[in-house]
């Protein structure tokens, strides 16, 4: 057996971690495990593994619990084969002496069952967690068509883990069974029963499990999230009380309000979202397996529920409360179509729409940030004044060129009075020098605009990224001393961002063509930024930009070989350029300055990779 195992493990040698490293990381398997399961104890520790060095979860096989080499090899094989952002990842293993150990990514927040009654998780977060788990199960059921399908067999809230950002990951594939990918209906005869209270009721009669058995179990999890508690209480590993029949009866009698989780610290679940969510839960719990939905349908319905809930937790649009309210739609398609087209709400200050992936996009006018009734924020700035980028070398000013009045904008005094530091000047020459270097403009104590002049005396300005609307679940604000604003927005995992701002006529030179630049920094690993980003304006005109310089030249179609309308060809407008201040910029828009105007852009990622760890300082307007 020992020889067989070592031979079998050769194909996983790239995942091997030395026992010495594991015992050191766990303090020789101390008496404080972070979890206990059928496999054995789980410990927390920091080790080096093929993906780097990080805090991990270390699961140690306990042979006294009936676990042995077959279970160890099975889980090692499965987890090394199935890779998805919503399935817990296997990082390594150890098989030395009598020890059999599996090393997983560490989900720092633990399992979902610990947060069912949390008074701090909003309904959007709860639905997003369910959606993540649904995507993980969907992948396991049919990841790539030709891939072997996997039936989890033990779906429960305790096996859905949460990372620091509340992303959900399906875990514990120890009871899973594999079926052929080419079969429309995989029927597995198995003794793997799962957890009482979550088990498909047909298993008791047939001793068979299908993908639809996982769907049933997931339906129980969804109901637990909806009601804020576990469906069963246990005594001596036996079900003592099962609330599921009561919950199903409440749904059928349209009395969900009596069982839905409520907390004074979070907004109630929106009725439109509740209906969509509860409908798919009920379908998952159908007795007949044929009547249960596929996981792809569950994912779609949860996405719809999340969209409606996010609308209600943000600025509730006026159309939600009138006769076109989502709960009165004869079909969710109407809501979908409405949001795909986009709609102005909040007296024209907010634009809501869906991107191509069905994700909610919200653009908030910069006027909301600059208005007199906006709440003030006292952001600290540690940016030292320096010459604005792309200005040529300073030329000595001769006496004949000393007409500073002509070099300064006519309204320079009004602009300088808006300075955050109340800049002082005694001569027009001093005023010109200050504006050429640039300074922060305060709007009701909000230090959000950097104003300057270019070499030709034209007005330039940059707006802080903290005033660019990016969905809060995909960003965080970082204190950044090297930024002129003292802080910047960092995108976490995002496929899009919306930029909407009012280009103030006072901050641009009249009758001048301006380019708008995104100013940012990328992490050292630029692999997530090689694909072009599509930029689309309010008129639905679109073009493409790069956040990282393309490694290959852009090849254009030869004359006579193009069979498409030239209007429909992708337009590459933006190639990134390194700035003198260490940041990167890429042009994303052009405008002809006249009166005050609005800029509304949506930027979306092409391909499957998301933008991660991109730091955005702001958007800058400079004359071309």
N, C-alpha and C positions, 0 to 999 in steps of 0.2 A: 504493500500500500504506500509506504514511504517513497519507494522508487517511482511508483506511478505518479504520485502527487508532484514530485520534483520535476519529472518529465513534463507533466501537464502545465506546470507553472512557468516553464521556460518561455512560453509565448507572452507571458505577462511580466517578464523580468524588468522591463522599463518602468514598471510601477512599484518595484520592490523597495521597501524601506527597512533599514536595519533595526533589529530588536533593541539594540543598545540606544538608538535615538528615541525610540518609542518609550522605553522605560524611563529614560531621562526626562522626556516631555511630560510624563504622567506622574513623576515622583515615585517611580516603581509601583504604578497602579495604586495610588493612595486610596483611602477609604471614603473619598468624596466623589463618586461618579455623578455625572450630570444626567444620566438616564439609565434605566434598567428595562430590558426587553427579553423576549424569548431567546434571543441569540446570546445574551449576556450583558455585562455592564458596558456603559459608554462613558468615556473619559474625555476631558478637554485638555489639549496641549498644543504646543507650537513645534512643528517639525518642518524639515525640508522635504519636498516632494517634487515630482517631475514638472509641476506647474509653478514652482517657486517655493517660498517659505511663508507659512501663514498659520493662524490658529485653526485647528482641525478637530473633528470628532473622531475618537478612536474607539472602535467597537471590538471588544475582546471576547472571543468565543468561549462559552462555558459548557464543557462537555457534560457536566452534571445535570444540565437542563435538556438533555437529549439532542444537543446539537453536535455535529461532527464534521468530518471532512466533506461529505456530500453537500451539506448546507453551505459550508464555507466556499467551496468551489462554484456552487450554483450562483451565489450572490456576486462573487467576483466576476464570473463570466458575464452575467446579465448587466451589471453596472458598468463594466468596461465597454460594453457594446452599445448601450443606450445613452446618448448624450443630448441633453436639452436644457435650456435655461430654467425650466420649471420642473426638472427632475433632479434630485440631489446627486451630486457628482462623486464618483469614486476617485480619490486622489492617489491611493496606494494600498499596499498590503504588506503583511509580514507573516512568514511561515518558517519559524525557526524553533528548533527543539520541540517542545510540546505546545507552543503558542501558535494560534491562528487568529490573526488580527486584520481588520479592515479599517482603512482610514478614509474618512469622508470630508467634504467641505463642511464647515461649521455654520449652522444656521443659528445666529446668535440670539434670536428672540424665542427659540424653542418652538413648540407645537401649537397649532391653532386652538386646540381645546382649552388652552390656558387663557385665551382672550375672548371666548364666546360672550362673556358678560362684561367685557371691558367698557367702562364709561367714557373712554377717550377715543376709541376707534370710530371714525365717522362711517356712515353708510357707504360712501364712495370707497373708502378703504376696505370695508368688509366685502363689498361686491368685487372689487379688484382682486382681493385674495382668492375668492371663489373662481374668478376668471382665470387667474394664473394656474390654479390647481387643475381646472378643466382643460387648459391647454397642455399641461403635462400629461394628463390621462389620455387625451386625444393623440398625443405623440406616441405613447406606449401602445395604444391600440392599433395604430397604423402609421408608423413614422415615415416610411418612404416607399410605400406600396410593395416593393420587392423585399423589404425587411420583414423579418419574422414578427408577427403580432404578439403582444404580451398582455395577459390578463393579470391584473394586480392581485386580486383575490382578498385583499385586506384594506380596502379603502375606508378610512375613518379620519376624523378630525385630528386624532393623535398622530397620524402618519402624514400630516401636511405640516411642513416646517416653514418657518418665517425667518428671513435674513434681516439685517439691520435696516434695510429700506422697505420692509414689509412685503417683499416679494415672496410669493409662496412657491414651495417646491415639494413635489410628491416624493416620499421616502419609503424605506423598508420594503424592498422587493423580495424579501425572504420567502414568502409564500407564493410568489408569482409563478405562472405557468405559461409556456410558449406554444403558440399555434402557428400554422402556416399563414404567410402573408397573402397567398392567392385565394384563400377560402373566403367566401362572402360571410359565412357564419361559422366561427370556430367554436366547437363544442368540446369541452374538456371534462373528462371523468376524473375526479380528483378527491383526495381526502383533505385538501386544504380548505378548511371551513371558514377562516376569517374570524372576526370578532362578533359575538352575540349582539344583536341589536342593529347591526349593519348588514348582516348576511341576506343575500337574495332568498326570499321565502321559498322559491322553487327548488333551492338546493336540498332542502330537507326531504323532498319527494323524489328528486331525480339524481342527487349526488353529482350533478354536473354544473359547470360554471361556463358562462359566456362573457363576452365583452359587456353585454347588457346587465350582467350581474354586477359589474363595476359601476355601471350607470345607476343601478338601484342604490348601491352603497353610497355613491356620491350624492344622490338625492337626499339621503338621510343627513349627510354633512351639510348640505344646503339648508335644510330645515333647521338644523342646530344653529347655524349662523343667523337665520331669520329670527329664531326664538331666543337666542342668547343663552342657551344652555344645552347640555348633553341630552340626548333623547332617552337614555336609559340610566337607571341607577343599578348598582351591582352589589351583590353580597355573596362571598365565597365563589367569585368568578361566575356567578349565575345572575341573570337579569332579574332584578327585584321589581322594577317598575319600568314600563315602556310607554313613553308619552307620544310616540309616533301616531298611533291610531287616533288619539285626541286631536293632534295637529291636523291630520288629514280631514277629520270630520269638521274642524273649524274652517278649513279651506272650502270644503264642499257646501257648507252652510253660509259662506261669505261672511265669516266672523273672524277674519284674520287679525283685526285690530285688537282682539282680546289676547292674542298669543305673541304678537310681534314684540321683539325686544325694544324697550324704551329706556331712555336715560335723560335726565335733565341737562346733561352736559353736551349732548349732541342733538342736532336737528333731526326731527322724525324722518323716517323713510318716505320719500315722495310716493304718492298713490300710483302714479304711472309706472314708476320703477318697481313698486311692490307687486303690481299686477303681473308685469312681465316676469319678474323673478319667481313669484309663487306659482305661476302657470307652468314654468319649465320644471320646477321642483315636483309638482304634482304628476307631471308626465313621467319623470324619472322613476316614480314610485308605483307605476302601474304593475299589476300582478302579471299580466302577460308580457313576456319579453319582447314580443313583436310590437307591442304598443309603446315601448320605451324609445326615447329618441337616441340617435347616435351622438357621440361626444361632440362632433362638429356642430350639430344643432344646439347643443347645450352652450357651447362657446359663443355662437351667434346671439342667442337670447340673453346671455349674461352681458355681452358687449352692449346690447341695446339697453338693458336695465342700467348699466353703468353710465351710459350717455345721458339718460334721463335724470339719474340721480346727481350727476355732476352739474347739470344745468340748474337743478334746484338748490344745490349747496353753494353755487356761485351767486351771481346776480340773477335772481329769478326773472326770466324774460316775461314781458307782459302777455305774450301769446299763450303762456302756460295756463293763465287763469281765465282765458276767454273761451269762446265756443270751439276753438281749435286746440284745446288742451289735449296733451298726449293720451290721457286716459279716456278721451272721447273719440280718438282716432279709430275708424273702422279697421284700419290696418297700420301697423308700424311702418309700412312702406311710405306712407304719407309724411310721417315725421322725418323719416330718413331723407326723403326727397327735399323737404323743406330746409333741413340743415345742410344738405349737400349744396343747395343754391346759396345758402347763407342768409342771415337776417340781421338787421340792425335793431338793437334794443337799447334800453336805458337812455331814451331821448337822443338816440343817434350816437351815443358815446361808446357803445360796445358792439362788435361784430362777431356773431357766433356762426360757425360752420363746421363741417366735417371734412377731414382730408381723405385721400384715396384709400387709406386703411380703415376708414370708419371711426377715426379718433377725433374727439371733440377739440376744436381749436377756438380760442377766444382772444380777440384783439381788443385791447383797451386803449382808448385815445390818450396820447400824451398830455392832452389838455386837462385830463383828470388829475395828472400829476402836477401841472403848473398852475392850476386854478387857485383862486384866493381862498376857497373853502376846503382845501385839501389838508389833511392832518399833517403836521410838521414832523420831520425826522431829523435828528441831529447826528448826521454821519460825520465821522472824523476823517480828515484827509491828511495824508502825509506825503503828498506829491510835491516835489520841488519843481518850480517853474523852469522850463527849458524851451529852446527854440522849437517851433512847430515843425514837424517833419516835412520834407520835400521843399524846404526853403533853401535857396542857394546861399553861397557864402556871403556874409555881410560885406557890403561895399562901403568904403569910406564915404561919408557924406560931405560934399563940398559946400562952400558958402552959397554957391549959386543954386544948390539943390536943397536949400534949407527952408523951403516953403512948406512947413509941417501942416499947415491948415489944409493944403490940397491933398496931402497924403492920408489924412484922417477921415473916417466916415463922418458925414454931417451930423449923425446922432451919437457920436462916440461918447459924449458926456453921459447921456441917458444909459448907455450900455454899461459904462464903467461904474455908474452908481449902483448897478445890480451886482457888483463884485461881492463875493462871499467874504473877502478879507478887507473890504472897504479900502481899496487901493487909493493911494494919494499921489498926486502929481502937481507940479507947480508950473511946468511949461508944456507946450504941445509936443516938444521933442521927447520929454519923459513919458507923456501919454502914449505916443507912438511906440516907444520902446517896450512899454508894458503890454500893449495890445499885441505887438509882434510876437512876444514870448508866450502870451496866452495867460488866461486866468479863469478861475471858477466863477460862474454866475449863480447867484442864489435866487430861488423863487420861493418865497415864503419859507426861507431857511432850508430849502431843499437844494443841496449842492449837486446839481445834476447836469450842468452844461459847462463845457470848456470852450471859451470863445477866443478867437485869435484872428490875425490878418495874414494873408499869404504875401509872397514877394512882390506882388503887383498891387497890394493894398486892398485886395478883395476879402470879404468876410468869410471866415470858416468857423465851424462849430462842431463839437462832438457831444452826443447825449449819452449819459451813463447807461450801461446795460441793465442796471437795476430798475430802469423805467421801461424796459422792453418786456412785454408780456410773454412769459413762457410758463406753461402749466406747472404749478408748484410741485407736483409729484415727480417732475423730471429735472428740477434744478435746486441749487442752493446758492446762497450769497456768501462769498468768501471775503474776509478782510485781506486786502492786498496792498501793501505799502508801495509797491512799484507802479500801481495805477494812479493816475491823476485824480481819481475819485476816491481813492483809499479802499475801494471794494470793487468786486466784479461778480458777475453771475457765472457759475460753473454748471454746465449741462451734465446730467448723470447718464441716464439711458433714454435718449429722445430720438424720435424720427422726424420731428418737425419743430419749427418755431415760427411764431407770428410776430411781425414787427409793424406797429402802427404808431405814427407820430404826426404831429402838426408841425410843418416846417414854417416857423415864424418869419414873416417878411422882414422883421427888424434884424434877424440874424443872418440874412443872406444879402448879397449885392444885387440890385435890380438888373434886369435884362442880362442875366449871366447864366450860363449852363453849368449845372453842378453835377458832380458824381457823388453817390452815397456809398460809403465803404463800411464793411463790417470789420471791426478791429478785434483781434482775438489771439489766443495762444493755443497750440495743440500739445498734447503730451508727447514724450519721446517716441512712443510707439504710434505711428501714424497709419497703421493698417486699417483703422476704422474710417479713415478720411480720404481714401484713395478714390472712392466712387464720387461722381459728380452729384451736386445737389440741384434740384429743380427749384427755381424761383418763379412765383406766380403773383401777378398784381391783381388789383380789384377787377380789371377788365378781362381777367383770365388769360392775358398774354403771358407766355412763359419763356424762360431761358435757363441756361445752366451755368453754374459756377463750380470751382474747385476750392476746397479748404486746404488741400495739400497739393503741391505742384504735381501734375501728371508726369508719370515716368516715361511715357511714350508720346510722340507728337500726335496732334489731332489731325487725322486724315480726313480730308473733305472729298466729296464725290466729284469725279471728273465730269466735265461737261458732256452732255449727251447720255450719261449713264443713270441719271436720276429719274426715277419713275414717279416720284412723289411731288406733291405741291411744295414749292420752296417755303411757303408760309408755315408748313407743318414740320419742317426740319428742326431738330434741336439747335438752339443758338447758344454757343459757348461765349459768354460775355466776361466772365470773371476768372482770372488766373491770379493766385495769391502772390503777394510781394512782401519781402521782408522790409520792415521799417527801421529807421535809425534808433528808435527807442526800445528795440527788442521785441515789439509786437509784430503781428502779421496783419495785413489788410487785403481785402478782396472787394472789388466793386460789385455792388448788388443792384444798383438802380441809377437812373439819370433823371434830371428834372431841369426845366427852364424856370428860373426864379422870376416871379412876378408878384402876385399877392400871396397871402398866407394860403398854404395848400396842405392836403393830407397825403401821407404816404402809407399805403397798406400793402404789405408783402407777406406771402407765405413761403417758407423755405422747407422743402421736404427732402429726405434722403432717398437716393436712388439705390435700389438693391435691398438686401436683407439686414445689413449691419446697421446698428444704431450709433448715434453720436454719443460718445462717452468721454468725460473729463475735458471737454472743450471749455476754455475760459474766455468769456467775452467781456471786453472792456467797454465797448459801446459802438455806436454808429456815428460816422463822421461825414460831414458835408463839406466838400472842397470844390472850388471852381476847376473846370477842365481846361 
